[in-house]
Amino acid sequence: MKKTRLDIYSDFANSQIDAAINEWIHSERDRRILHLKLVDGLTYEKIAELEDMSPKRIQKIVWSAEDRLFRHLELIGAD
């Protein structure tokens, strides 16, 4: 059975996810936003408030960056 994103993330400690974000997400803004979502657990609305963007824009940034990160973590988790 194929793992979901939540399954993949639950296989890693926050410090490992943070390290992967720093390694694989090249945009400083996207790293900051993804860290706030995945490591700190903030909502799209709270991140939007902090970044002065719409929640929909934050969601799109998270999904795009998360796709890159997910592919990397999925490969590591397959080991």
DSSP file (Angstrom, degrees, kcal/mol; ACC not computed):
  #  RESIDUE AA STRUCTURE BP1 BP2  ACC     N-H-->O    O-->H-N    N-H-->O    O-->H-N    TCO  KAPPA ALPHA  PHI   PSI    X-CA   Y-CA   Z-CA
    1    1 A M              0   0    0      0, 0.0     2,-0.2     0, 0.0     0, 0.0   0.000 360.0 360.0 360.0 133.1    0.0    0.0    0.0
    2    2 A K        -     0   0    0      1,-0.1     2,-0.2     0, 0.0     0, 0.0  -0.489 360.0-121.0 -73.8 137.5    1.3    3.4   -1.0
    3    3 A K        -     0   0    0     -2,-0.2     2,-0.1     1,-0.1    -1,-0.1  -0.482  20.3-131.4 -77.0 146.9    2.0    5.8    1.9
    4    4 A T     >  -     0   0    0     -2,-0.2     4,-2.3     1,-0.1     5,-0.2  -0.390  31.4-100.1 -85.2 172.2    0.3    9.2    2.0
    5    5 A R  H  > S+     0   0    0      1,-0.2     4,-3.0     2,-0.2     5,-0.2   0.911 125.4  52.8 -59.8 -42.5    2.1   12.4    2.7
    6    6 A L  H  > S+     0   0    0      1,-0.2     4,-2.1     2,-0.2    -1,-0.2   0.889 108.2  51.0 -63.1 -37.1    1.1   12.4    6.3
    7    7 A D  H  > S+     0   0    0      2,-0.2     4,-0.7     1,-0.2    -1,-0.2   0.928 111.4  47.8 -62.3 -44.6    2.5    8.8    6.6
    8    8 A I  H >< S+     0   0    0     -4,-2.3     3,-1.2     1,-0.2     4,-0.3   0.944 112.8  47.7 -62.8 -48.4    5.8    9.9    5.1
    9    9 A Y  H >< S+     0   0    0     -4,-3.0     3,-1.7     1,-0.3    -1,-0.2   0.864 105.5  58.9 -62.6 -35.2    6.0   13.0    7.3
   10   10 A S  H 3< S+     0   0    0     -4,-2.1    -1,-0.3     1,-0.3    -2,-0.2   0.698  95.3  65.5 -69.1 -16.4    5.2   11.0   10.4
   11   11 A D  T << S+     0   0    0     -3,-1.2     2,-0.3    -4,-0.7    -1,-0.3   0.587 100.3  62.1 -76.5 -10.2    8.3    8.8    9.7
   12   12 A F  S <  S-     0   0    0     -3,-1.7     2,-0.1    -4,-0.3    61,-0.0  -0.888  81.1-121.0-123.2 147.0   10.6   11.7   10.3
   13   13 A A    >>  -     0   0    0     -2,-0.3     4,-2.2     1,-0.1     3,-0.6  -0.436  35.7-108.7 -74.7 157.0   11.4   14.0   13.3
   14   14 A N  H 3> S+     0   0    0      1,-0.2     4,-2.8     2,-0.2     5,-0.2   0.863 120.9  57.1 -55.1 -36.8   10.8   17.7   12.9
   15   15 A S  H 3> S+     0   0    0      1,-0.2     4,-2.1     2,-0.2    -1,-0.2   0.865 107.0  48.1 -65.3 -34.4   14.6   18.2   12.8
   16   16 A Q  H <> S+     0   0    0     -3,-0.6     4,-2.2     2,-0.2    -2,-0.2   0.891 112.4  48.0 -71.7 -39.6   14.8   15.9    9.8
   17   17 A I  H  X S+     0   0    0     -4,-2.2     4,-2.6     2,-0.2    -2,-0.2   0.920 111.7  50.9 -64.6 -42.9   12.0   17.6    8.0
   18   18 A D  H  X S+     0   0    0     -4,-2.8     4,-2.4     1,-0.2    -2,-0.2   0.912 110.2  49.2 -60.4 -43.7   13.6   21.0    8.8
   19   19 A A  H  X S+     0   0    0     -4,-2.1     4,-1.9     2,-0.2    -1,-0.2   0.901 111.3  49.6 -63.3 -40.8   17.0   19.8    7.4
   20   20 A A  H  X S+     0   0    0     -4,-2.2     4,-3.0     2,-0.2     5,-0.4   0.901 109.3  51.9 -65.7 -40.5   15.2   18.5    4.2
   21   21 A I  H  X S+     0   0    0     -4,-2.6     4,-2.1     1,-0.2    -2,-0.2   0.945 111.2  47.6 -58.6 -47.6   13.5   21.8    3.8
   22   22 A N  H  < S+     0   0    0     -4,-2.4    -1,-0.2     1,-0.2    -2,-0.2   0.833 118.4  41.3 -64.1 -32.4   16.8   23.6    4.1
   23   23 A E  H  < S+     0   0    0     -4,-1.9    -2,-0.2    -5,-0.2    -1,-0.2   0.883 125.4  28.9 -82.2 -39.7   18.5   21.3    1.6
   24   24 A W  H  < S+     0   0    0     -4,-3.0     2,-0.7    -5,-0.2    -3,-0.2   0.596 103.4  73.3-106.0 -13.2   15.8   20.8   -1.0
   25   25 A I     <  -     0   0    0     -4,-2.1    -1,-0.1    -5,-0.4     6,-0.1  -0.905  56.8-175.7-106.4 112.7   13.7   24.1   -1.1
   26   26 A H        +     0   0    0     -2,-0.7     2,-0.4     4,-0.1    -1,-0.1   0.763  55.4  85.9 -85.5 -26.9   15.8   26.8   -2.7
   27   27 A S     >  -     0   0    0      1,-0.2     4,-2.6     2,-0.0     5,-0.2  -0.627  67.9-147.3 -77.9 127.4   13.7   29.8   -2.3
   28   28 A E  H  > S+     0   0    0     -2,-0.4     4,-2.4     1,-0.2     5,-0.2   0.909 100.1  50.5 -59.8 -42.5   14.2   31.5    1.1
   29   29 A R  H  > S+     0   0    0      1,-0.2     4,-2.5     2,-0.2    -1,-0.2   0.928 111.6  47.1 -61.6 -46.0   10.6   32.6    1.2
   30   30 A D  H  > S+     0   0    0      2,-0.2     4,-2.8     1,-0.2     5,-0.2   0.880 111.2  51.9 -65.9 -38.0    9.3   29.1    0.4
   31   31 A R  H  X S+     0   0    0     -4,-2.6     4,-2.5     2,-0.2    -1,-0.2   0.935 111.2  47.6 -61.0 -46.0   11.6   27.6    3.0
   32   32 A R  H  X S+     0   0    0     -4,-2.4     4,-2.1    -5,-0.2    -2,-0.2   0.929 115.0  45.0 -61.4 -46.5   10.3   30.0    5.7
   33   33 A I  H  X S+     0   0    0     -4,-2.5     4,-1.9     2,-0.2    -2,-0.2   0.916 113.9  48.4 -66.1 -44.3    6.7   29.3    4.8
   34   34 A L  H  X>S+     0   0    0     -4,-2.8     4,-3.2     1,-0.2     5,-0.5   0.884 110.5  52.2 -65.6 -37.6    7.1   25.5    4.6
   35   35 A H  I  X>S+     0   0    0     -4,-2.5     5,-2.2    -5,-0.2     4,-1.7   0.930 108.5  50.6 -61.4 -45.3    8.9   25.5    7.9
   36   36 A L  I  <5S+     0   0    0     -4,-2.1     6,-2.6     3,-0.2    -2,-0.2   0.873 118.2  39.4 -61.0 -36.6    6.1   27.5    9.5
   37   37 A K  I  <5S+     0   0    0     -4,-1.9     4,-0.3     4,-0.2    -2,-0.2   0.957 126.9  28.1 -78.3 -52.8    3.5   25.0    8.1
   38   38 A L  I  <5S+     0   0    0     -4,-3.2    -3,-0.2    -5,-0.2    -2,-0.2   0.850 132.1  28.3 -84.8 -35.6    5.3   21.6    8.6
   39   39 A V  I  <<S+     0   0    0     -4,-1.7    -3,-0.2    -5,-0.5    -4,-0.1   0.893 131.3  32.8 -93.1 -47.0    7.6   22.1   11.6
   40   40 A D  S   <S-     0   0    0     -5,-2.2    -3,-0.2     2,-0.0    -4,-0.2   0.688  96.5-135.7 -86.0 -18.1    5.7   24.8   13.6
   41   41 A G        +     0   0    0     -6,-0.4    -4,-0.2    -4,-0.3    -3,-0.1   0.746  42.0 162.7  74.0  24.4    2.2   23.6   12.5
   42   42 A L        -     0   0    0     -6,-2.6    -1,-0.2     1,-0.1     2,-0.1  -0.390  38.7-110.5 -74.8 155.6    0.8   27.0   11.8
   43   43 A T     >  -     0   0    0      1,-0.1     4,-2.4    -2,-0.1     5,-0.2  -0.357  25.3-111.0 -77.7 162.9   -2.4   27.4    9.8
   44   44 A Y  H  > S+     0   0    0      1,-0.2     4,-2.6     2,-0.2     5,-0.2   0.891 120.0  53.9 -59.2 -38.9   -2.5   28.9    6.3
   45   45 A E  H  > S+     0   0    0      2,-0.2     4,-2.0     1,-0.2    -1,-0.2   0.913 109.0  45.9 -64.4 -44.1   -4.3   31.9    7.7
   46   46 A K  H  > S+     0   0    0      2,-0.2     4,-2.3     1,-0.2    -1,-0.2   0.910 114.1  48.5 -66.9 -41.9   -1.7   32.5   10.4
   47   47 A I  H  X S+     0   0    0     -4,-2.4     4,-2.7     2,-0.2    -2,-0.2   0.914 109.7  53.2 -63.4 -41.6    1.2   32.2    7.9
   48   48 A A  H  X>S+     0   0    0     -4,-2.6     5,-2.1     1,-0.2     4,-0.9   0.895 108.9  49.6 -60.0 -40.5   -0.7   34.5    5.5
   49   49 A E  H  <5S+     0   0    0     -4,-2.0     3,-0.4     2,-0.2    -1,-0.2   0.923 113.2  45.6 -63.1 -45.4   -1.0   37.1    8.2
   50   50 A L  H  <5S+     0   0    0     -4,-2.3    -2,-0.2     1,-0.2    -1,-0.2   0.860 120.2  39.6 -66.2 -36.3    2.8   36.8    9.1
   51   51 A E  H  <5S-     0   0    0     -4,-2.7    -1,-0.2    -5,-0.2    -2,-0.2   0.449 106.3-123.2 -95.0  -1.8    3.8   36.9    5.4
   52   52 A D  T  <5S+     0   0    0     -4,-0.9     2,-0.3    -3,-0.4    -3,-0.2   0.942  72.8 115.9  56.2  50.9    1.3   39.6    4.3
   53   53 A M  S   <S-     0   0    0     -5,-2.1    -1,-0.2    -6,-0.1    -2,-0.1  -0.860  73.1 -87.8-136.1 169.8   -0.2   37.3    1.7
   54   54 A S     >  -     0   0    0     -2,-0.3     4,-2.1     1,-0.1     5,-0.2  -0.519  33.6-121.1 -78.2 151.7   -3.5   35.7    1.1
   55   55 A P  H  > S+     0   0    0      0, 0.0     4,-2.6     0, 0.0     5,-0.1   0.868 114.7  56.2 -58.6 -35.7   -4.2   32.3    2.6
   56   56 A K  H  > S+     0   0    0      2,-0.2     4,-2.1     1,-0.2     5,-0.1   0.907 106.9  48.7 -63.7 -41.5   -4.8   30.9   -0.9
   57   57 A R  H  > S+     0   0    0      2,-0.2     4,-2.2     1,-0.2    -1,-0.2   0.910 111.3  49.9 -64.7 -42.2   -1.4   32.1   -2.1
   58   58 A I  H  X S+     0   0    0     -4,-2.1     4,-2.8     1,-0.2    -2,-0.2   0.919 109.1  52.6 -61.2 -43.9    0.3   30.5    1.0
   59   59 A Q  H  X S+     0   0    0     -4,-2.6     4,-2.8     1,-0.2    -2,-0.2   0.908 109.4  48.6 -59.7 -43.3   -1.5   27.3    0.3
   60   60 A K  H  X S+     0   0    0     -4,-2.1     4,-2.3     2,-0.2    -1,-0.2   0.900 112.1  48.8 -64.3 -41.2   -0.3   27.2   -3.3
   61   61 A I  H  X S+     0   0    0     -4,-2.2     4,-2.6     2,-0.2     5,-0.3   0.931 113.1  47.7 -63.5 -45.7    3.3   27.9   -2.1
   62   62 A V  H  X S+     0   0    0     -4,-2.8     4,-3.1     1,-0.2     5,-0.2   0.944 112.4  48.5 -61.3 -48.7    3.1   25.1    0.5
   63   63 A W  H  X S+     0   0    0     -4,-2.8     4,-1.8     2,-0.2    -1,-0.2   0.907 114.0  46.3 -60.8 -42.2    1.7   22.6   -2.0
   64   64 A S  H  X S+     0   0    0     -4,-2.3     4,-1.3     2,-0.2    -1,-0.2   0.948 118.2  40.6 -66.0 -49.1    4.3   23.4   -4.6
   65   65 A A  H  X S+     0   0    0     -4,-2.6     4,-2.3     1,-0.2    -2,-0.2   0.872 112.6  56.5 -66.9 -36.3    7.2   23.3   -2.2
   66   66 A E  H  X S+     0   0    0     -4,-3.1     4,-3.5    -5,-0.3     5,-0.2   0.852 100.2  59.0 -65.0 -34.5    5.7   20.3   -0.4
   67   67 A D  H  X S+     0   0    0     -4,-1.8     4,-1.9    -5,-0.2    -1,-0.2   0.932 109.3  43.8 -58.7 -45.9    5.7   18.3   -3.7
   68   68 A R  H  X S+     0   0    0     -4,-1.3     4,-1.4     2,-0.2    -2,-0.2   0.930 117.4  45.0 -64.7 -45.3    9.4   18.7   -4.1
   69   69 A L  H  X S+     0   0    0     -4,-2.3     4,-2.7     1,-0.2     5,-0.2   0.901 110.0  55.0 -65.3 -42.4   10.0   17.9   -0.4
   70   70 A F  H  X S+     0   0    0     -4,-3.5     4,-2.9     1,-0.2     5,-0.2   0.905 104.7  53.0 -59.9 -44.0    7.7   14.9   -0.5
   71   71 A R  H  X S+     0   0    0     -4,-1.9     4,-1.5    -5,-0.2    -1,-0.2   0.904 112.4  45.9 -59.4 -40.5    9.5   13.3   -3.4
   72   72 A H  H  X S+     0   0    0     -4,-1.4     4,-2.0     2,-0.2    -2,-0.2   0.939 114.7  45.3 -67.6 -47.8   12.7   13.6   -1.5
   73   73 A L  H  X S+     0   0    0     -4,-2.7     4,-3.1     1,-0.2    -2,-0.2   0.865 109.1  56.9 -65.7 -35.7   11.4   12.3    1.8
   74   74 A E  H  X S+     0   0    0     -4,-2.9     4,-1.0    -5,-0.2    -1,-0.2   0.896 107.8  48.2 -62.3 -39.9    9.6    9.4    0.1
   75   75 A L  H  < S+     0   0    0     -4,-1.5     4,-0.4    -5,-0.2     3,-0.3   0.909 113.6  46.3 -66.5 -42.3   12.9    8.3   -1.4
   76   76 A I  H >< S+     0   0    0     -4,-2.0     3,-1.4     1,-0.2    -2,-0.2   0.916 111.0  52.7 -64.8 -42.6   14.6    8.5    1.9
   77   77 A G  H 3< S+     0   0    0     -4,-3.1    -1,-0.2     1,-0.3    -2,-0.2   0.705  99.1  64.9 -66.8 -20.1   11.7    6.7    3.6
   78   78 A A  T 3<        0   0    0     -4,-1.0    -1,-0.3    -3,-0.3    -2,-0.2   0.650 360.0 360.0 -77.5 -14.2   11.9    3.8    1.1
   79   79 A D    <         0   0    0     -3,-1.4    -1,-0.2    -4,-0.4    -2,-0.1   0.498 360.0 360.0 -65.2 360.0   15.4    2.9    2.4
